[in-house]
Amino acid sequence: MKVRYTENASVELTRIFEYISRDNPLAADAIVRRVEDIVAKLAQFPGIGRVSEVAGVFAIPLVRYPYTIYYAVDGGELIVLHVHHGARLPPQFHEPTPAFQR
């Protein structure tokens, strides 16, 4: 399955990396690799995430790290919507993707 990161998800992942790498570049690399590994697994098995509060949006936690990946599936494409820290306010789902348009 093809994978696409939204602009929000790309910015969030970059910010996570930059913030953590200030104190621990190895940990920052490990978190980004973990996100990439999980997204690759989702591309093979998109049904392993849980249904979120938003129709058509799924969530999967990064075990060992306080982040959650929010994603949608549209045909043959996995769309990574957000990479979100659990201590922050919930992400806003305003990007118009066919997977959860109302």
CORBEL-V941506 format. One record per backbone hydrogen bond with DSSP energy under -1.0 kcal/mol. NH is the residue of the N-H (numbers start at 1). CO is the residue of the C=O. If there is no record, write none. Layout:
# CORBEL-V941506
NH:CO, NH:CO
This chain:
# CORBEL-V941506
2:76, 4:78, 6:80, 10:6, 11:7, 12:8, 13:9, 14:10, 15:11, 16:12, 17:13, 18:14, 19:15, 20:16, 21:17, 23:20, 24:20, 28:24, 29:25, 30:26, 31:27, 32:28, 33:29, 34:30, 35:31, 36:32, 37:33, 38:34, 39:35, 40:36, 41:37, 42:38, 43:39, 45:41, 48:45, 50:59, 52:57, 57:54, 58:71, 59:50, 60:69, 62:67, 63:61, 65:62, 68:84, 69:60, 70:82, 71:58, 72:79, 74:77, 77:74, 78:2, 79:72, 80:4, 81:70, 82:70, 84:68, 86:66, 88:85, 94:92, 97:95, 100:97
